[in-house]
Amino acid sequence: MLIQSSKKYLRLYLSALFLLLLSTIAFNLIIDPFGVYNFVDIQSINNVKTGQGNHVRMGKAGAVRSFKPRAIVLGNSRAEYGINPEHPGWKVEPVYNLGVSGSNIYESLRYFQHAHSIQPLDKVLIMLDLNLFDAYWENAVDFSEERLAVSLNEQKNEYYYLSDFIPTTLSLNALTQSINTIWRSATNKTTTYLSNGQRDWRNDLLFRTVIRNFGSYQNIFTIEEKSLLEAKAKGYSSDLKKYSYNQRTKINVFDWFRKIVKISIRDNIDLHLVLTPSHARYFEMHRLMGNWTLWEEWKRALVDIVEEEAKIAGVTPFPFWDFSGFTPLTTEYVPAENEKDTKMEWYFESSHFTTDLGDLIQDKVFNRNILSNNVPDYFGVLITSKNIDEHLEETRVLNLRFREEQPNVAKELQELASKYIMNE
């Protein structure tokens, strides 16, 4: 009798435990605080996903699986903030912003392969900047090969979708984030990411964030410029070969970029290459750091790779746009510390541009400027091996003009750089 009672109790216990686990899984799948599954999107219930900000690589890998985009944006946080995948120039749906903050070119390649393996891509816009090609910029701690649908060598990973199942459905963190998601959704709090993968920029969110967290544009610009100087002070090289080749791993990071170009040619993907338009202060600081030659040679190397691969395949090179440098848009006035009510139109920080500027980029890249005439002629240069020398010389001239027309800014940056023992 005691044995029968014990068995009955055990069955009840196991049944209750099973139901509890099943309920927890179902609850976390529906709320989906990391944006991995996207089964349902219920306003005021799970639209503000609190887990995405700290688990972006997991969330975006899963989102690609659920959305199956035919077009993607690649790059780091500049792409995440500035490029709206709902821009009408894409002419394909769905489009997903697969930019990842703090990523390198290897991560861009791997997420490109992941998306292309799940749903063959029609179009890709990759936002390129020098940071992506730092050979010593290691993969982020939350980057995982196991959650990607294909290996670097394009071998299928059949069970990739299982790698994050337990952390997203049965962990205490998942449960906590689900509860937080419900609360923040119900109380109409701000989110980190929009459902299309872009960082949330709506309702002046970025402007309010700058003023609330940093006090002024001037402060956040200076913080970013100091971070550049601090990184340089740690000893990275201004020589392109040393910058892009890791002596320890024996890896040239340009190989990862070349692989993106190769796959795009092979699979007839409409690839658009863009050099990002950080603020003029950002590039002037690079000059003061002794990185000007590095910057120029990096551009030359990218152009060479694009044209080399096109020549090998017997196709037209992919369009390569340079929006960086010194123009009336990139030299936008930065409000002083006491100008807290003044909102910048094109930037919210030295290296990051707004969605409005990103829309101008897409207007030009996707040829919508022919219809809208929104983009100034000087913003965006289609570069090739034939005009690269002329383009680089023009950039040097515009840099000098920037220093002459904004001498107070030039002096401010020079004084900041001198504190880190940087020579012009």
C-alpha positions in Angstrom: 0.0 0.0 0.0 2.8 2.4 0.9 4.6 1.5 -2.3 1.5 2.2 -4.3 1.0 5.6 -2.6 4.6 6.5 -3.2 4.3 5.6 -6.9 1.1 7.7 -7.2 2.8 10.6 -5.4 5.8 10.3 -7.7 3.6 10.2 -10.8 1.7 13.3 -9.6 5.0 15.1 -8.8 6.5 14.3 -12.2 3.3 15.3 -14.0 3.2 18.6 -12.1 6.9 19.1 -12.8 6.3 18.3 -16.5 3.4 20.7 -16.7 5.4 23.4 -14.9 8.2 23.0 -17.4 5.9 22.9 -20.3 4.1 26.1 -19.1 7.4 27.9 -18.6 8.5 27.0 -22.1 5.3 28.1 -23.6 5.2 31.3 -21.6 8.8 32.3 -22.6 8.2 31.3 -26.2 5.1 33.5 -26.4 6.7 36.5 -24.6 10.0 35.9 -26.4 12.0 38.5 -24.4 15.1 38.0 -26.6 13.4 38.4 -29.9 14.4 34.9 -31.0 11.2 33.2 -32.0 8.7 36.0 -33.0 5.6 33.8 -32.9 3.3 36.6 -31.9 3.8 40.4 -31.4 1.2 41.7 -29.0 1.1 45.4 -28.3 1.4 46.2 -24.5 2.3 42.6 -23.8 5.6 41.6 -25.5 6.5 44.5 -27.9 9.3 45.8 -25.7 11.7 43.0 -25.5 14.0 43.6 -22.6 16.5 40.8 -23.3 17.6 42.0 -26.7 20.0 44.7 -25.7 22.3 42.3 -23.8 21.8 39.3 -26.1 21.8 40.9 -29.5 23.8 38.2 -31.2 21.4 35.5 -30.0 18.3 37.5 -30.8 19.3 38.5 -34.3 20.5 35.0 -35.2 17.0 33.7 -34.1 15.2 36.6 -35.8 16.8 35.7 -39.1 15.5 32.1 -38.7 11.9 33.4 -38.0 11.7 36.3 -40.5 13.7 34.7 -43.3 14.7 38.0 -44.9 15.5 38.3 -48.5 17.7 41.3 -47.9 19.8 42.4 -45.0 21.9 45.2 -43.6 25.4 44.3 -42.3 27.9 46.2 -40.2 28.4 47.3 -36.6 26.4 49.8 -34.5 26.6 52.5 -37.2 24.5 50.2 -39.4 22.3 49.3 -36.5 21.4 52.9 -35.6 21.5 54.6 -39.0 20.0 52.2 -41.6 16.3 51.8 -41.7 15.4 48.5 -43.5 12.0 49.8 -44.3 13.4 52.4 -46.7 11.5 52.1 -50.1 14.7 51.8 -52.1 15.1 48.1 -51.3 12.2 47.0 -53.5 12.3 43.5 -51.9 10.7 42.1 -48.7 11.4 41.3 -46.0 14.5 43.3 -45.1 16.2 42.9 -41.8 18.9 45.0 -40.1 21.5 42.4 -39.2 24.1 44.9 -38.0 25.5 44.0 -34.7 27.1 46.5 -32.2 30.7 46.0 -31.5 31.2 43.4 -34.2 34.1 42.9 -36.6 34.2 41.9 -40.2 34.3 38.2 -39.3 31.0 38.4 -37.5 29.5 40.3 -40.4 30.6 37.4 -42.7 29.2 34.8 -40.4 25.8 36.4 -40.0 25.8 37.0 -43.8 26.3 33.3 -44.3 23.8 32.4 -41.6 21.0 34.5 -43.3 21.9 33.4 -46.8 21.8 29.7 -45.7 18.3 30.1 -44.2 16.9 32.1 -47.1 18.9 32.9 -50.2 19.5 36.6 -50.2 18.6 38.9 -53.1 20.2 42.1 -51.8 22.8 43.1 -49.1 23.9 46.6 -47.9 27.1 46.4 -45.9 28.2 49.5 -44.0 32.0 49.5 -43.7 34.3 51.4 -41.3 37.9 51.0 -40.2 37.0 49.4 -36.9 35.6 46.3 -38.6 39.1 45.5 -40.0 41.1 45.6 -36.7 42.7 42.2 -36.7 42.9 42.2 -32.9 39.3 43.1 -32.4 38.1 39.8 -31.0 34.7 38.3 -31.5 32.3 39.3 -28.8 31.9 37.0 -25.8 28.3 36.4 -26.8 29.2 35.4 -30.4 28.6 31.7 -30.9 29.3 29.6 -34.1 26.9 26.9 -32.8 23.8 29.1 -33.2 24.5 29.8 -36.9 23.0 27.7 -39.7 26.2 27.1 -41.6 29.9 26.8 -40.9 32.6 29.1 -42.2 33.2 26.5 -44.9 29.4 26.5 -45.7 28.7 23.1 -44.1 25.1 22.8 -42.8 24.6 22.9 -39.1 21.5 20.8 -38.9 20.6 21.5 -35.2 21.8 25.0 -34.9 18.4 26.2 -33.6 18.7 24.0 -30.5 21.8 25.8 -29.1 19.8 28.6 -27.6 16.6 26.7 -26.7 17.3 26.1 -23.0 18.7 29.7 -22.3 15.7 31.3 -24.0 12.9 29.1 -22.6 13.9 27.3 -19.3 16.5 29.6 -17.7 15.8 31.9 -14.7 17.1 34.7 -16.9 14.5 34.0 -19.6 11.7 34.0 -17.0 12.9 37.2 -15.5 13.2 38.9 -18.9 9.8 37.7 -19.9 8.3 39.3 -16.8 10.2 42.5 -17.4 9.1 42.5 -21.1 5.4 42.3 -20.0 5.9 45.1 -17.5 7.8 47.4 -19.9 5.4 46.7 -22.7 2.4 47.4 -20.5 3.8 50.7 -19.2 4.9 51.8 -22.7 8.6 52.0 -22.0 11.2 52.5 -24.7 12.7 49.5 -26.4 16.2 48.8 -27.6 15.5 47.3 -31.0 12.7 47.6 -33.4 11.2 44.4 -34.9 13.1 45.0 -38.1 16.5 44.7 -36.3 17.3 48.5 -36.2 18.1 50.2 -33.0 15.1 52.2 -31.8 15.3 55.9 -32.9 11.7 56.9 -32.8 10.1 59.9 -31.0 13.4 61.7 -30.5 14.7 58.7 -28.4 18.3 59.2 -29.3 18.2 63.0 -28.6 16.6 62.4 -25.2 19.1 59.7 -24.4 22.0 62.0 -25.2 20.7 64.8 -23.0 19.6 62.5 -20.2 22.7 60.3 -20.0 25.4 62.7 -21.1 24.1 66.2 -20.6 24.9 67.5 -24.1 26.1 66.5 -27.5 29.5 68.1 -26.7 30.0 65.6 -23.9 29.1 62.5 -25.8 31.2 63.6 -28.8 34.2 64.1 -26.5 33.7 60.7 -24.8 33.8 59.0 -28.2 36.9 60.9 -29.3 38.7 60.1 -26.0 37.9 56.4 -26.6 39.7 56.6 -29.9 42.8 58.1 -28.3 42.7 55.5 -25.5 42.5 52.7 -28.0 45.5 54.2 -29.9 47.4 54.6 -26.7 47.1 50.9 -26.0 49.3 50.3 -29.1 47.4 49.3 -32.2 49.3 49.9 -35.4 48.7 52.6 -38.0 50.3 50.4 -40.6 47.6 48.6 -42.6 49.4 45.3 -42.9 49.9 45.2 -39.1 46.5 46.5 -38.4 44.7 44.0 -40.6 46.9 40.9 -40.0 46.9 39.1 -36.7 50.4 37.8 -36.0 49.0 35.3 -33.4 46.3 33.8 -35.4 47.9 34.4 -38.8 44.7 35.7 -40.2 44.3 38.6 -42.6 40.8 40.0 -41.9 40.5 41.3 -45.5 40.0 37.6 -46.4 36.7 37.7 -44.6 35.6 40.7 -46.6 36.8 39.0 -49.8 34.7 36.0 -48.9 31.5 38.2 -48.7 32.3 39.5 -52.2 33.0 36.0 -53.6 29.8 34.6 -52.3 27.8 37.5 -53.5 29.2 37.1 -57.0 28.8 33.4 -57.0 25.2 33.5 -55.9 24.1 36.6 -57.8 23.5 38.7 -54.7 23.0 42.4 -55.3 25.7 43.7 -52.9 26.1 47.4 -52.1 29.2 48.6 -50.3 29.2 51.8 -48.3 31.9 53.5 -46.3 30.1 55.1 -43.3 29.8 58.8 -42.8 30.9 59.4 -39.2 31.2 63.1 -38.2 34.1 65.1 -39.5 35.5 65.4 -35.9 35.9 61.6 -35.9 38.0 61.6 -39.0 40.0 64.7 -37.9 40.8 62.8 -34.7 42.1 59.9 -36.7 44.4 62.3 -38.6 45.7 63.6 -35.3 46.3 60.0 -34.2 48.4 59.4 -37.2 45.9 57.2 -39.0 45.4 59.2 -42.1 47.5 56.9 -44.3 45.9 53.9 -42.7 42.5 55.2 -43.6 43.5 55.9 -47.2 45.3 52.5 -47.8 42.3 50.7 -46.2 40.0 52.3 -48.9 42.4 51.3 -51.6 42.6 47.7 -50.4 38.8 47.4 -50.4 38.5 48.8 -53.9 41.2 46.4 -55.1 39.4 43.4 -53.6 36.1 44.3 -55.2 37.6 44.8 -58.6 39.9 41.8 -58.4 37.1 39.4 -57.6 34.9 40.9 -60.4 37.7 40.5 -62.9 38.2 36.9 -61.9 34.5 36.2 -62.3 34.1 38.3 -65.5 31.4 40.5 -64.0 30.9 44.2 -63.3 32.3 45.2 -59.8 29.8 45.9 -57.1 29.1 49.6 -56.5 31.3 51.0 -53.8 30.2 54.3 -52.2 32.2 56.5 -49.9 30.1 58.8 -47.7 32.9 59.5 -45.2 35.0 62.6 -45.1 34.3 66.3 -44.9 31.1 67.7 -46.4 28.5 70.2 -45.2 26.6 67.3 -43.8 29.4 65.6 -41.9 30.7 68.9 -40.5 27.4 69.6 -38.8 27.7 72.0 -35.9 27.9 70.2 -32.5 25.9 72.1 -29.9 27.9 73.3 -26.9 27.4 72.0 -23.4 24.9 74.7 -22.5 22.7 74.2 -25.6 20.6 71.4 -24.3 17.6 72.2 -26.4 19.4 72.1 -29.7 18.9 68.9 -31.6 21.4 67.7 -34.2 19.9 66.6 -37.5 22.5 64.2 -38.8 24.4 62.9 -35.7 24.0 62.0 -32.1 27.6 61.1 -31.4 31.0 61.5 -33.2 30.9 58.1 -34.9 27.2 57.4 -35.2 24.7 59.1 -37.6 21.0 59.4 -37.5 18.4 57.5 -39.5 17.7 60.7 -41.5 21.3 60.6 -42.8 21.0 56.9 -43.3 17.9 57.6 -45.5 20.0 60.0 -47.6 22.6 57.2 -48.0 19.9 54.8 -49.2 18.3 57.3 -51.5 21.6 57.6 -53.3 22.7 54.0 -53.2 19.4 52.7 -54.4 19.0 55.4 -57.0 16.0 57.0 -55.5 17.7 60.4 -55.6 16.8 60.5 -59.3 13.2 60.8 -58.2 13.4 62.7 -54.9 16.4 64.9 -55.5 17.0 64.9 -51.7 20.7 64.1 -51.6 23.3 66.8 -52.3 25.7 66.0 -55.1 28.6 66.2 -52.8 27.4 63.5 -50.4 28.6 60.1 -51.6 31.2 59.3 -54.2 31.2 56.1 -56.2 34.8 55.1 -56.0 36.9 52.8 -58.3 40.5 52.2 -59.0 40.3 54.9 -61.7 39.2 57.7 -59.4 40.5 56.7 -56.0 43.6 58.9 -56.2 41.7 62.0 -57.2 39.1 61.2 -54.5 41.6 60.8 -51.7 43.3 64.1 -52.7 40.0 65.9 -52.6 39.4 64.5 -49.2 42.7 65.9 -48.0 41.8 69.3 -49.4 38.4 69.2 -47.6 40.0 68.2 -44.4 42.2 71.3 -44.5 39.2 73.4 -45.3 37.3 72.0 -42.3 40.2 73.0 -40.0 40.3 76.5 -41.5 36.5 77.0 -41.3 36.1 75.6 -37.8 39.4 76.7 -36.1 37.9 76.3 -32.6 37.0 72.7 -33.2 40.4 72.0 -34.7 42.1 73.6 -31.7 39.8 71.7 -29.3 40.7 68.3 -30.9 44.4 69.2 -31.1 44.5 70.0 -27.4 42.6 66.7 -26.6 45.0 64.7 -28.7 48.0 66.3 -27.1 47.0 65.0 -23.7 47.5 61.5 -25.0 50.9 62.5 -26.4 49.7 62.3 -30.0 51.6 64.2 -32.6 49.9 65.8 -35.7 
